[in-house]
Amino acid sequence: MATRGTIALEFADGTVQSVYCHWDNYLEGTGKILQDHYMDPFKVRQLIDLGNLSSLGADIGEKHDFDSHNSWGNMCLFYGRDRGESDSVSAKFADFHEYVMKNDSQEYDYILRQVDGKPVWWVKSYHTDGHVTLAEAIEAEQEMV
């Protein structure tokens, strides 16, 4: 069963761009991959520019066979690039407020925002009341266990 999510980036001008990700969006899945491999806003922009994903990998990678699991390795699996779908583009929002109000929220919604000039991942899930930092969400989840 899929754990659906979104991955978003807030740009310097305040606009937000978001993509859907189908698999493994829980904190120890997508959350950990984002924290470990996607702290560079320019890399996140490359990711989002490729549109909606089936699954997030540590590497954006290159075009590969969507149906051949052996070809993926640690690469992302995109609906557009790897399966040829044309309607898997990102969603764009005028600002964070519009993103919160109009985003097609999933079980986990991640957004990279600048805090004091540094990129910080935030997440909203069914465990949180609004967006909290990814670090706070991971800590809270560990306390629940």
N, CA and C atoms as an extended XYZ file, in Angstrom:
435
Properties=species:S:1:pos:R:3:atomname:S:1:resname:S:1:resid:I:1 pbc="F F F"
N         0.839       -1.181        0.000 N   MET     1
C         0.000        0.000        0.000 CA  MET     1
C         0.883        1.244        0.000 C   MET     1
N         0.516        2.222       -0.770 N   ALA     2
C         1.292        3.447       -0.902 CA  ALA     2
C         1.100        4.360        0.304 C   ALA     2
N         2.144        5.082        0.632 N   THR     3
C         2.083        6.177        1.595 CA  THR     3
C         2.350        7.424        0.776 C   THR     3
N         1.304        8.121        0.398 N   ARG     4
C         1.391        9.228       -0.544 CA  ARG     4
C         1.925       10.496        0.100 C   ARG     4
N         2.569       11.344       -0.741 N   GLY     5
C         3.098       12.591       -0.232 CA  GLY     5
C         3.300       13.618       -1.320 C   GLY     5
N         3.675       14.802       -0.887 N   THR     6
C         4.090       15.856       -1.811 CA  THR     6
C         5.451       16.361       -1.370 C   THR     6
N         6.198       16.874       -2.334 N   ILE     7
C         7.503       17.477       -2.087 CA  ILE     7
C         7.453       18.862       -2.723 C   ILE     7
N         7.749       19.890       -1.945 N   ALA     8
C         7.627       21.258       -2.439 CA  ALA     8
C         8.884       22.064       -2.127 C   ALA     8
N         9.025       23.143       -2.867 N   LEU     9
C        10.132       24.076       -2.682 CA  LEU     9
C         9.573       25.488       -2.688 C   LEU     9
N         9.944       26.263       -1.662 N   GLU    10
C         9.600       27.681       -1.634 CA  GLU    10
C        10.787       28.448       -2.203 C   GLU    10
N        10.537       29.229       -3.243 N   PHE    11
C        11.591       29.990       -3.910 CA  PHE    11
C        11.852       31.315       -3.204 C   PHE    11
N        12.937       31.952       -3.553 N   ALA    12
C        13.330       33.219       -2.932 CA  ALA    12
C        12.260       34.293       -3.101 C   ALA    12
N        11.487       34.246       -4.206 N   ASP    13
C        10.430       35.245       -4.423 CA  ASP    13
C         9.138       34.909       -3.695 C   ASP    13
N         9.141       33.809       -2.918 N   GLY    14
C         7.970       33.420       -2.139 CA  GLY    14
C         7.042       32.437       -2.824 C   GLY    14
N         7.207       32.225       -4.139 N   THR    15
C         6.364       31.260       -4.822 CA  THR    15
C         6.748       29.841       -4.397 C   THR    15
N         5.832       28.916       -4.601 N   VAL    16
C         6.039       27.522       -4.204 CA  VAL    16
C         5.700       26.620       -5.391 C   VAL    16
N         6.482       25.580       -5.556 N   GLN    17
C         6.240       24.580       -6.589 CA  GLN    17
C         6.254       23.216       -5.904 C   GLN    17
N         5.312       22.345       -6.271 N   SER    18
C         5.120       21.087       -5.567 CA  SER    18
C         4.896       19.936       -6.542 C   SER    18
N         5.360       18.735       -6.169 N   VAL    19
C         5.099       17.521       -6.937 CA  VAL    19
C         4.529       16.447       -6.025 C   VAL    19
N         3.826       15.530       -6.619 N   TYR    20
C         3.268       14.363       -5.927 CA  TYR    20
C         4.300       13.246       -5.933 C   TYR    20
N         4.375       12.485       -4.857 N   CYS    21
C         5.231       11.302       -4.776 CA  CYS    21
C         4.375       10.158       -4.209 C   CYS    21
N         4.346        9.018       -4.907 N   HIS    22
C         3.408        7.950       -4.578 CA  HIS    22
C         3.849        7.035       -3.435 C   HIS    22
N         5.105        6.610       -3.401 N   TRP    23
C         5.533        5.570       -2.472 CA  TRP    23
C         6.409        6.075       -1.329 C   TRP    23
N         6.265        5.455       -0.168 N   ASP    24
C         7.212        5.537        0.955 CA  ASP    24
C         7.450        6.940        1.504 C   ASP    24
N         6.428        7.731        1.638 N   ASN    25
C         6.588        9.114        2.073 CA  ASN    25
C         6.609        9.310        3.582 C   ASN    25
N         6.608        8.238        4.345 N   TYR    26
C         6.727        8.339        5.797 CA  TYR    26
C         8.090        8.966        6.145 C   TYR    26
N         8.257        9.373        7.376 N   LEU    27
C         9.458       10.114        7.792 CA  LEU    27
C        10.747        9.337        7.560 C   LEU    27
N        10.746        8.038        7.830 N   GLU    28
C        11.963        7.232        7.654 CA  GLU    28
C        12.205        6.857        6.200 C   GLU    28
N        11.271        7.156        5.323 N   GLY    29
C        11.429        6.922        3.896 CA  GLY    29
C        11.824        8.218        3.207 C   GLY    29
N        10.847        8.870        2.609 N   THR    30
C        11.091       10.132        1.904 CA  THR    30
C        11.706       11.182        2.819 C   THR    30
N        11.228       11.285        4.053 N   GLY    31
C        11.769       12.289        4.978 CA  GLY    31
C        13.268       12.153        5.152 C   GLY    31
N        13.730       10.942        5.391 N   LYS    32
C        15.165       10.701        5.581 CA  LYS    32
C        15.945       10.957        4.297 C   LYS    32
N        15.406       10.543        3.153 N   ILE    33
C        16.089       10.778        1.878 CA  ILE    33
C        16.210       12.273        1.617 C   ILE    33
N        15.145       13.025        1.856 N   LEU    34
C        15.202       14.477        1.659 CA  LEU    34
C        16.251       15.101        2.570 C   LEU    34
N        16.245       14.718        3.829 N   GLN    35
C        17.183       15.280        4.799 CA  GLN    35
C        18.633       14.924        4.451 C   GLN    35
N        18.867       13.713        3.982 N   ASP    36
C        20.230       13.253        3.696 CA  ASP    36
C        20.754       13.651        2.318 C   ASP    36
N        19.852       13.842        1.336 N   HIS    37
C        20.317       14.013       -0.045 CA  HIS    37
C        19.768       15.238       -0.775 C   HIS    37
N        18.826       15.961       -0.181 N   TYR    38
C        18.191       17.076       -0.893 CA  TYR    38
C        18.139       18.350       -0.048 C   TYR    38
N        19.257       18.729        0.519 N   MET    39
C        19.314       19.985        1.271 CA  MET    39
C        19.673       21.168        0.378 C   MET    39
N        20.118       20.909       -0.827 N   ASP    40
C        20.482       21.963       -1.784 CA  ASP    40
C        19.227       22.373       -2.567 C   ASP    40
N        18.759       23.617       -2.403 N   PRO    41
C        17.555       24.046       -3.115 CA  PRO    41
C        17.657       23.894       -4.637 C   PRO    41
N        18.853       23.998       -5.188 N   PHE    42
C        19.007       23.847       -6.630 CA  PHE    42
C        18.762       22.398       -7.058 C   PHE    42
N        19.164       21.452       -6.239 N   LYS    43
C        18.897       20.036       -6.530 CA  LYS    43
C        17.401       19.748       -6.379 C   LYS    43
N        16.769       20.352       -5.370 N   VAL    44
C        15.326       20.174       -5.193 CA  VAL    44
C        14.592       20.759       -6.390 C   VAL    44
N        15.068       21.879       -6.908 N   ARG    45
C        14.454       22.483       -8.109 CA  ARG    45
C        14.558       21.531       -9.293 C   ARG    45
N        15.708       20.888       -9.469 N   GLN    46
C        15.867       19.907      -10.553 CA  GLN    46
C        14.861       18.773      -10.387 C   GLN    46
N        14.705       18.306       -9.169 N   LEU    47
C        13.764       17.226       -8.867 CA  LEU    47
C        12.347       17.640       -9.245 C   LEU    47
N        11.926       18.791       -8.771 N   ILE    48
C        10.559       19.262       -8.990 CA  ILE    48
C        10.297       19.563      -10.463 C   ILE    48
N        11.303       20.044      -11.161 N   ASP    49
C        11.129       20.333      -12.583 CA  ASP    49
C        10.812       19.090      -13.405 C   ASP    49
N        11.153       17.906      -12.881 N   LEU    50
C        10.864       16.662      -13.599 CA  LEU    50
C         9.455       16.137      -13.329 C   LEU    50
N         8.710       16.793      -12.457 N   GLY    51
C         7.304       16.450      -12.248 CA  GLY    51
C         7.073       15.357      -11.222 C   GLY    51
N         5.873       14.829      -11.233 N   ASN    52
C         5.431       13.863      -10.238 CA  ASN    52
C         6.253       12.582      -10.278 C   ASN    52
N         6.399       11.985       -9.088 N   LEU    53
C         7.234       10.796       -8.938 CA  LEU    53
C         6.428        9.590       -8.479 C   LEU    53
N         6.905        8.441       -8.885 N   SER    54
C         6.429        7.200       -8.300 CA  SER    54
C         7.159        6.985       -6.983 C   SER    54
N         8.502        7.184       -7.006 N   SER    55
C         9.283        7.048       -5.770 CA  SER    55
C        10.516        7.943       -5.812 C   SER    55
N        10.906        8.396       -4.638 N   LEU    56
C        12.073        9.252       -4.479 CA  LEU    56
C        13.295        8.387       -4.217 C   LEU    56
N        14.395        8.709       -4.881 N   GLY    57
C        15.664        8.040       -4.632 CA  GLY    57
C        16.699        9.048       -4.182 C   GLY    57
N        17.827        8.565       -3.725 N   ALA    58
C        18.907        9.445       -3.287 CA  ALA    58
C        19.467       10.258       -4.446 C   ALA    58
N        19.367        9.731       -5.664 N   ASP    59
C        19.861       10.411       -6.860 CA  ASP    59
C        18.701       10.707       -7.796 C   ASP    59
N        18.722       11.883       -8.410 N   ILE    60
C        17.714       12.192       -9.420 CA  ILE    60
C        17.872       11.222      -10.585 C   ILE    60
N        19.123       10.960      -10.966 N   GLY    61
C        19.401        9.959      -11.983 CA  GLY    61
C        19.082       10.417      -13.388 C   GLY    61
N        18.917        9.444      -14.248 N   GLU    62
C        18.640        9.694      -15.660 CA  GLU    62
C        17.500        8.784      -16.098 C   GLU    62
N        16.995        9.016      -17.297 N   LYS    63
C        15.886        8.214      -17.818 CA  LYS    63
C        16.243        6.732      -17.765 C   LYS    63
N        15.283        5.940      -17.267 N   HIS    64
C        15.463        4.493      -17.202 CA  HIS    64
C        14.103        3.816      -17.319 C   HIS    64
N        14.099        2.515      -17.460 N   ASP    65
C        12.885        1.734      -17.664 CA  ASP    65
C        12.034        1.739      -16.398 C   ASP    65
N        10.843        2.311      -16.491 N   PHE    66
C         9.929        2.423      -15.361 CA  PHE    66
C         9.557        1.057      -14.804 C   PHE    66
N         9.424        0.072      -15.671 N   ASP    67
C         8.942       -1.245      -15.254 CA  ASP    67
C        10.032       -2.215      -14.824 C   ASP    67
N        11.281       -1.850      -15.026 N   SER    68
C        12.383       -2.745      -14.661 CA  SER    68
C        13.012       -2.278      -13.353 C   SER    68
N        12.591       -2.864      -12.263 N   HIS    69
C        13.062       -2.454      -10.932 CA  HIS    69
C        14.579       -2.561      -10.800 C   HIS    69
N        15.197       -3.443      -11.529 N   ASN    70
C        16.653       -3.601      -11.455 CA  ASN    70
C        17.399       -2.405      -12.038 C   ASN    70
N        16.745       -1.620      -12.881 N   SER    71
C        17.427       -0.496      -13.525 CA  SER    71
C        17.425        0.767      -12.672 C   SER    71
N        16.639        0.807      -11.603 N   TRP    72
C        16.498        2.025      -10.820 CA  TRP    72
C        17.706        2.326       -9.954 C   TRP    72
N        18.200        1.341       -9.242 N   GLY    73
C        19.259        1.596       -8.273 CA  GLY    73
C        18.766        2.578       -7.221 C   GLY    73
N        19.514        3.656       -7.007 N   ASN    74
C        19.133        4.697       -6.052 CA  ASN    74
C        18.511        5.902       -6.741 C   ASN    74
N        18.056        5.718       -7.986 N   MET    75
C        17.500        6.836       -8.752 CA  MET    75
C        16.011        7.033       -8.469 C   MET    75
N        15.579        8.277       -8.644 N   CYS    76
C        14.164        8.603       -8.577 CA  CYS    76
C        13.442        7.950       -9.756 C   CYS    76
N        12.163        7.720       -9.575 N   LEU    77
C        11.331        7.148      -10.627 CA  LEU    77
C        10.214        8.150      -10.926 C   LEU    77
N        10.301        8.781      -12.097 N   PHE    78
C         9.370        9.836      -12.492 CA  PHE    78
C         8.337        9.309      -13.484 C   PHE    78
N         7.097        9.788      -13.348 N   TYR    79
C         6.054        9.393      -14.281 CA  TYR    79
C         6.306        9.956      -15.683 C   TYR    79
N         6.780       11.173      -15.756 N   GLY    80
C         7.021       11.781      -17.062 CA  GLY    80
C         8.288       11.266      -17.709 C   GLY    80
N         9.406       11.465      -17.054 N   ARG    81
C        10.703       11.091      -17.627 CA  ARG    81
C        10.797        9.591      -17.896 C   ARG    81
N        10.374        8.764      -16.961 N   ASP    82
C        10.629        7.331      -17.044 CA  ASP    82
C         9.466        6.508      -17.591 C   ASP    82
N         8.253        7.034      -17.532 N   ARG    83
C         7.100        6.306      -18.069 CA  ARG    83
C         6.474        7.024      -19.257 C   ARG    83
N         6.920        8.252      -19.520 N   GLY    84
C         6.437        8.985      -20.690 CA  GLY    84
C         5.096        9.667      -20.524 C   GLY    84
N         4.588        9.787      -19.307 N   GLU    85
C         3.313       10.470      -19.093 CA  GLU    85
C         3.487       11.971      -19.278 C   GLU    85
N         2.518       12.609      -19.914 N   SER    86
C         2.635       14.037      -20.203 CA  SER    86
C         1.912       14.918      -19.185 C   SER    86
N         1.099       14.342      -18.332 N   ASP    87
C         0.298       15.141      -17.401 CA  ASP    87
C         0.822       15.068      -15.965 C   ASP    87
N         2.104       14.882      -15.809 N   SER    88
C         2.669       14.706      -14.457 CA  SER    88
C         3.515       15.900      -14.043 C   SER    88
N         3.046       17.093      -14.366 N   VAL    89
C         3.799       18.314      -14.087 CA  VAL    89
C         3.563       18.795      -12.656 C   VAL    89
N         4.445       19.654      -12.211 N   SER    90
C         4.342       20.204      -10.858 CA  SER    90
C         3.196       21.206      -10.752 C   SER    90
N         2.774       21.430       -9.516 N   ALA    91
C         1.777       22.455       -9.218 CA  ALA    91
C         2.508       23.702       -8.740 C   ALA    91
N         1.994       24.869       -9.102 N   LYS    92
C         2.623       26.132       -8.721 CA  LYS    92
C         1.650       26.963       -7.896 C   LYS    92
N         2.215       27.656       -6.902 N   PHE    93
C         1.421       28.463       -5.984 CA  PHE    93
C         2.063       29.840       -5.830 C   PHE    93
N         1.241       30.865       -5.628 N   ALA    94
C         1.729       32.245       -5.532 CA  ALA    94
C         2.589       32.462       -4.290 C   ALA    94
N         2.270       31.747       -3.209 N   ASP    95
C         3.017       31.905       -1.959 CA  ASP    95
C         2.717       30.724       -1.040 C   ASP    95
N         3.345       30.727        0.135 N   PHE    96
C         3.175       29.635        1.081 CA  PHE    96
C         1.720       29.494        1.520 C   PHE    96
N         1.046       30.619        1.746 N   HIS    97
C        -0.350       30.580        2.182 CA  HIS    97
C        -1.217       29.865        1.143 C   HIS    97
N        -1.051       30.225       -0.136 N   GLU    98
C        -1.825       29.567       -1.190 CA  GLU    98
C        -1.475       28.079       -1.264 C   GLU    98
N        -0.197       27.755       -1.097 N   TYR    99
C         0.235       26.353       -1.076 CA  TYR    99
C        -0.494       25.586        0.023 C   TYR    99
N        -0.554       26.148        1.220 N   VAL   100
C        -1.225       25.482        2.343 CA  VAL   100
C        -2.720       25.320        2.049 C   VAL   100
N        -3.331       26.330        1.455 N   MET   101
C        -4.768       26.307        1.218 CA  MET   101
C        -5.162       25.433        0.025 C   MET   101
N        -4.336       25.404       -1.034 N   LYS   102
C        -4.747       24.752       -2.278 CA  LYS   102
C        -3.943       23.511       -2.657 C   LYS   102
N        -2.913       23.190       -1.903 N   ASN   103
C        -2.122       22.004       -2.208 CA  ASN   103
C        -2.992       20.763       -2.073 C   ASN   103
N        -2.812       19.826       -2.970 N   ASP   104
C        -3.526       18.550       -2.890 CA  ASP   104
C        -2.854       17.714       -1.813 C   ASP   104
N        -3.164       18.013       -0.557 N   SER   105
C        -2.490       17.397        0.584 CA  SER   105
C        -2.597       15.886        0.565 C   SER   105
N        -1.520       15.264        0.996 N   GLN   106
C        -1.440       13.815        1.080 CA  GLN   106
C        -1.152       13.430        2.534 C   GLN   106
N        -0.727       12.197        2.754 N   GLU   107
C        -0.431       11.759        4.117 CA  GLU   107
C         0.776       12.501        4.699 C   GLU   107
N         1.750       12.809        3.845 N   TYR   108
C         2.936       13.566        4.242 CA  TYR   108
C         3.204       14.629        3.183 C   TYR   108
N         3.316       15.875        3.614 N   ASP   109
C         3.628       16.989        2.719 CA  ASP   109
C         4.906       17.656        3.197 C   ASP   109
N         5.939       17.589        2.356 N   TYR   110
C         7.259       18.144        2.677 CA  TYR   110
C         7.475       19.423        1.892 C   TYR   110
N         8.093       20.411        2.526 N   ILE   111
C         8.457       21.643        1.824 CA  ILE   111
C         9.811       22.146        2.341 C   ILE   111
N        10.667       22.527        1.415 N   LEU   112
C        11.961       23.109        1.762 CA  LEU   112
C        11.805       24.623        1.764 C   LEU   112
N        12.057       25.234        2.931 N   ARG   113
C        11.952       26.681        3.107 CA  ARG   113
C        13.248       27.201        3.712 C   ARG   113
N        13.527       28.468        3.486 N   GLN   114
C        14.710       29.110        4.060 CA  GLN   114
C        14.365       29.657        5.451 C   GLN   114
N        15.217       29.345        6.417 N   VAL   115
C        15.078       29.881        7.775 CA  VAL   115
C        16.423       30.496        8.132 C   VAL   115
N        16.435       31.796        8.344 N   ASP   116
C        17.680       32.514        8.631 CA  ASP   116
C        18.744       32.221        7.569 C   ASP   116
N        18.326       32.172        6.324 N   GLY   117
C        19.245       31.964        5.211 CA  GLY   117
C        19.701       30.539        4.999 C   GLY   117
N        19.126       29.589        5.744 N   LYS   118
C        19.512       28.183        5.602 CA  LYS   118
C        18.292       27.349        5.208 C   LYS   118
N        18.480       26.360        4.327 N   PRO   119
C        17.346       25.506        3.945 CA  PRO   119
C        16.950       24.563        5.072 C   PRO   119
N        15.645       24.490        5.321 N   VAL   120
C        15.099       23.619        6.364 CA  VAL   120
C        13.887       22.892        5.781 C   VAL   120
N        13.867       21.567        5.940 N   TRP   121
C        12.697       20.789        5.529 CA  TRP   121
C        11.619       20.870        6.595 C   TRP   121
N        10.390       21.095        6.149 N   TRP   122
C         9.203       21.119        6.992 CA  TRP   122
C         8.281       20.008        6.513 C   TRP   122
N         7.452       19.495        7.399 N   VAL   123
C         6.518       18.439        7.034 CA  VAL   123
C         5.195       18.650        7.748 C   VAL   123
N         4.138       18.308        7.051 N   LYS   124
C         2.797       18.264        7.634 CA  LYS   124
C         2.287       16.846        7.404 C   LYS   124
N         1.785       16.219        8.461 N   SER   125
C         1.245       14.875        8.323 CA  SER   125
C         0.059       14.723        9.262 C   SER   125
N        -0.502       13.538        9.273 N   TYR   126
C        -1.615       13.285       10.182 CA  TYR   126
C        -1.160       13.258       11.639 C   TYR   126
N         0.166       13.273       11.893 N   HIS   127
C         0.709       13.321       13.256 CA  HIS   127
C         0.957       14.748       13.740 C   HIS   127
N         0.928       15.723       12.827 N   THR   128
C         1.302       17.086       13.195 CA  THR   128
C         0.116       18.036       13.084 C   THR   128
N         0.221       19.133       13.794 N   ASP   129
C        -0.763       20.196       13.702 CA  ASP   129
C        -0.145       21.285       12.831 C   ASP   129
N        -0.339       21.192       11.539 N   GLY   130
C         0.306       22.104       10.608 CA  GLY   130
C         1.720       21.648       10.301 C   GLY   130
N         2.499       22.531        9.711 N   HIS   131
C         3.879       22.209        9.345 CA  HIS   131
C         4.809       22.358       10.548 C   HIS   131
N         5.680       21.382       10.721 N   VAL   132
C         6.742       21.417       11.727 CA  VAL   132
C         8.029       21.055       11.010 C   VAL   132
N         9.157       21.375       11.623 N   THR   133
C        10.412       20.983       10.965 CA  THR   133
C        10.489       19.464       10.908 C   THR   133
N        11.165       18.976        9.887 N   LEU   134
C        11.330       17.535        9.741 CA  LEU   134
C        12.034       16.950       10.958 C   LEU   134
N        13.023       17.671       11.473 N   ALA   135
C        13.737       17.209       12.664 CA  ALA   135
C        12.777       17.065       13.851 C   ALA   135
N        11.867       18.026       14.040 N   GLU   136
C        10.886       17.951       15.125 CA  GLU   136
C         9.941       16.764       14.926 C   GLU   136
N         9.522       16.544       13.683 N   ALA   137
C         8.600       15.444       13.394 CA  ALA   137
C         9.246       14.094       13.661 C   ALA   137
N        10.515       13.946       13.265 N   ILE   138
C        11.231       12.698       13.508 CA  ILE   138
C        11.380       12.459       15.010 C   ILE   138
N        11.726       13.515       15.745 N   GLU   139
C        11.883       13.399       17.198 CA  GLU   139
C        10.561       13.013       17.852 C   GLU   139
N         9.477       13.650       17.437 N   ALA   140
C         8.171       13.351       18.011 CA  ALA   140
C         7.757       11.916       17.702 C   ALA   140
N         8.043       11.455       16.498 N   GLU   141
C         7.695       10.082       16.128 CA  GLU   141
C         8.479        9.072       16.967 C   GLU   141
N         9.732        9.365       17.210 N   GLN   142
C        10.562        8.465       18.028 CA  GLN   142
C        10.060        8.411       19.463 C   GLN   142
N         9.533        9.514       19.972 N   GLU   143
C         8.990        9.543       21.329 CA  GLU   143
C         7.703        8.727       21.437 C   GLU   143
N         6.978        8.586       20.331 N   MET   144
C         5.725        7.831       20.323 CA  MET   144
C         5.981        6.326       20.385 C   MET   144
N         7.171        5.911       20.006 N   VAL   145
C         7.462        4.470       19.940 CA  VAL   145
C         7.747        3.909       21.300 C   VAL   145
